[in-house]
Amino acid sequence: MGLLGVGSAFAATLVICLYAASPAVVSLYPHPFYLMAIAPVVLFGLARFWLQAWRGELHNDPVVHALKDRVSYLLITLCALAMAAATYL
């Protein structure tokens, strides 16, 4: 089951890249290039999540774990900054 989750994480990252490169995004964001910064952040977060699960360090519901994890807050902040840069810079 873990390999399916890791594969889904890579697929999600690919979808983010395809979305950021799509022509429709230009009408929503003046600088869509900054959205590409979200892809490695999401990939890192999901890979870290799966690594913690394999090590047995994930004892809560994944959402509860993300709400208690400081690194998750940092990753969410980085994604928000990338979206703000795509919108306002």
Backbone bond lengths (Angstrom), bond angles and torsions (degrees), N, CA, C in turn:
res aa  C-N    CA-C-N  psi(-1)  N-CA   C-N-CA  omega(-1)  CA-C   N-CA-C  phi
1 M - - - 1.445 - - 1.529 111.15 -
2 G 1.326 118.35 -29.89 1.453 121.73 -178.71 1.509 112.88 -65.01
3 L 1.340 116.61 -37.79 1.463 119.13 -179.78 1.518 111.32 -66.11
4 L 1.315 116.76 -34.26 1.461 120.09 176.80 1.533 110.27 -64.80
5 G 1.315 116.79 -39.54 1.461 120.62 178.59 1.517 112.40 -67.38
6 V 1.322 116.63 -41.71 1.463 120.17 178.72 1.525 110.16 -66.24
7 G 1.323 116.65 -40.91 1.463 120.04 176.45 1.516 111.74 -62.54
8 S 1.317 116.30 -38.15 1.467 120.30 177.18 1.525 111.35 -66.45
9 A 1.320 117.23 -33.83 1.466 120.66 177.15 1.525 110.67 -64.57
10 F 1.333 116.61 -42.58 1.465 119.50 177.55 1.526 110.94 -67.36
11 A 1.325 116.99 -37.53 1.465 120.09 177.83 1.532 110.71 -65.23
12 A 1.321 117.03 -39.16 1.468 120.33 178.04 1.522 110.90 -63.40
13 T 1.316 115.96 -39.08 1.464 120.02 177.60 1.519 110.96 -64.82
14 L 1.313 116.64 -40.74 1.463 120.77 177.28 1.527 110.88 -62.99
15 V 1.320 117.32 -41.26 1.466 121.04 178.77 1.530 110.58 -62.74
16 I 1.326 117.19 -39.43 1.468 120.27 177.29 1.523 110.34 -62.12
17 C 1.330 116.70 -43.54 1.475 120.34 178.75 1.526 111.24 -63.91
18 L 1.315 116.84 -42.73 1.465 120.03 179.35 1.524 111.02 -64.98
19 Y 1.323 116.81 -38.94 1.461 120.18 177.82 1.527 110.59 -64.24
20 A 1.334 116.67 -45.73 1.466 120.21 -178.11 1.521 111.87 -64.78
21 A 1.329 117.45 -26.04 1.465 121.15 -178.95 1.525 112.99 -94.82
22 S 1.322 117.82 -0.77 1.464 119.81 -176.93 1.529 111.06 -77.35
23 P 1.333 116.97 149.69 1.471 120.57 -179.76 1.532 113.46 -64.61
24 A 1.317 117.70 -27.10 1.462 120.26 -178.60 1.527 112.34 -67.84
25 V 1.309 117.43 -24.56 1.461 121.05 -178.07 1.524 111.47 -69.87
26 V 1.315 117.23 -27.10 1.471 120.85 -179.08 1.527 110.73 -60.59
27 S 1.318 117.57 -33.19 1.464 119.86 179.05 1.535 111.93 -74.36
28 L 1.324 117.43 -20.89 1.462 120.70 -179.47 1.528 113.31 -93.94
29 Y 1.315 116.36 -34.80 1.465 121.73 -176.82 1.521 109.44 -126.52
30 P 1.330 118.33 128.44 1.467 120.32 178.48 1.533 113.06 -65.08
31 H 1.324 117.35 -29.80 1.469 122.00 -178.55 1.530 109.43 -130.42
32 P 1.324 117.85 74.74 1.469 120.05 -174.93 1.524 114.20 -67.69
33 F 1.336 117.89 -13.28 1.459 120.21 179.17 1.533 111.62 -57.48
34 Y 1.331 116.53 -34.43 1.465 120.36 -179.17 1.530 112.34 -65.61
35 L 1.313 117.13 -21.57 1.463 119.73 178.29 1.527 111.99 -67.04
36 M 1.326 116.82 -22.78 1.467 119.85 178.03 1.526 111.79 -63.24
37 A 1.317 117.23 -22.54 1.467 120.42 178.68 1.523 111.90 -68.26
38 I 1.317 117.07 -18.63 1.460 120.42 -179.89 1.529 111.19 -71.75
39 A 1.316 117.93 -33.09 1.466 121.48 -175.32 1.531 113.23 -58.33
40 P 1.334 120.19 -52.28 1.472 117.53 179.76 1.527 113.27 -67.06
41 V 1.324 116.71 -28.82 1.462 119.86 177.95 1.525 109.81 -66.46
42 V 1.322 116.44 -45.20 1.465 120.86 178.79 1.528 110.45 -65.09
43 L 1.323 116.69 -42.89 1.464 119.79 179.36 1.527 110.69 -62.11
44 F 1.323 117.44 -43.22 1.461 120.34 177.75 1.527 110.93 -61.30
45 G 1.328 116.68 -45.64 1.461 120.53 -178.66 1.514 112.61 -63.06
46 L 1.321 116.97 -44.07 1.462 119.94 179.85 1.526 111.66 -69.84
47 A 1.332 117.44 -39.03 1.467 120.17 177.72 1.529 110.48 -64.73
48 R 1.314 116.24 -40.03 1.467 120.47 177.51 1.523 110.97 -64.22
49 F 1.315 116.03 -41.09 1.459 121.23 177.95 1.527 110.93 -59.74
50 W 1.346 116.84 -47.42 1.466 120.33 -179.21 1.522 111.74 -67.60
51 L 1.313 117.43 -36.04 1.457 120.47 177.25 1.527 110.66 -64.03
52 Q 1.314 116.59 -41.69 1.465 120.10 176.82 1.527 110.87 -64.39
53 A 1.309 117.36 -37.86 1.464 120.53 178.65 1.526 110.80 -65.30
54 W 1.329 117.56 -43.08 1.466 120.59 179.44 1.519 112.10 -65.74
55 R 1.323 116.86 -33.07 1.463 120.62 179.47 1.523 112.76 -79.48
56 G 1.320 117.37 -7.00 1.452 121.11 -178.90 1.518 113.30 80.36
57 E 1.323 117.54 17.90 1.463 121.97 -179.42 1.524 112.48 -88.99
58 L 1.298 117.14 -4.10 1.461 121.59 -177.28 1.527 107.92 -101.39
59 H 1.331 116.01 98.35 1.461 120.56 -174.78 1.523 113.14 -103.37
60 N 1.308 117.80 -11.89 1.459 122.32 -176.08 1.520 110.97 -107.80
61 D 1.297 113.92 179.27 1.454 121.47 166.82 1.530 106.59 -59.84
62 P 1.334 118.96 140.60 1.469 119.97 -178.24 1.528 113.76 -56.06
63 V 1.314 117.12 -35.38 1.469 119.52 179.40 1.530 110.04 -69.41
64 V 1.324 116.83 -42.78 1.467 120.70 177.90 1.525 109.91 -62.88
65 H 1.319 116.11 -41.26 1.466 120.25 178.21 1.532 110.58 -61.40
66 A 1.321 117.32 -44.18 1.465 120.80 -179.89 1.528 111.24 -64.82
67 L 1.323 117.04 -34.42 1.464 120.16 179.86 1.525 112.53 -72.54
68 K 1.339 116.85 -22.81 1.463 120.68 179.63 1.526 112.78 -96.87
69 D 1.309 117.69 -7.67 1.459 122.46 -173.25 1.528 110.60 -95.20
70 R 1.321 117.52 124.94 1.467 121.52 -178.96 1.521 112.00 -68.53
71 V 1.313 116.83 -34.62 1.466 119.79 179.85 1.525 109.94 -64.45
72 S 1.325 117.33 -36.38 1.466 120.40 177.56 1.525 110.96 -61.66
73 Y 1.326 116.37 -40.28 1.465 119.70 176.86 1.523 111.39 -62.89
74 L 1.319 116.48 -39.86 1.462 120.50 177.77 1.525 110.91 -63.37
75 L 1.325 116.95 -43.59 1.460 120.81 -179.24 1.528 111.43 -66.10
76 I 1.316 116.78 -39.64 1.466 120.46 177.35 1.529 110.02 -64.36
77 T 1.326 116.77 -40.09 1.465 120.89 177.62 1.521 111.20 -63.09
78 L 1.334 117.14 -42.20 1.464 120.38 178.18 1.527 111.50 -62.55
79 C 1.325 116.73 -40.82 1.470 119.66 177.48 1.524 110.94 -65.11
80 A 1.321 116.89 -40.93 1.466 120.18 178.43 1.526 111.18 -64.49
81 L 1.326 117.16 -38.52 1.464 120.30 177.39 1.525 111.34 -65.54
82 A 1.323 117.14 -38.80 1.466 120.12 177.66 1.525 110.60 -64.76
83 M 1.330 116.87 -40.46 1.464 119.84 178.06 1.529 110.93 -67.38
84 A 1.325 117.01 -38.38 1.466 120.10 177.33 1.524 110.69 -65.87
85 A 1.321 116.94 -39.70 1.465 120.03 178.11 1.522 110.71 -64.57
86 A 1.317 117.32 -39.88 1.465 120.59 178.84 1.524 111.31 -66.62
87 T 1.318 116.53 -28.09 1.461 120.59 -177.53 1.526 112.67 -88.14
88 Y 1.326 117.62 -42.62 1.460 120.49 -168.03 1.520 115.94 -109.90
89 L 1.307 119.81 -17.73 1.476 119.73 -178.90 1.502 112.07 -84.99
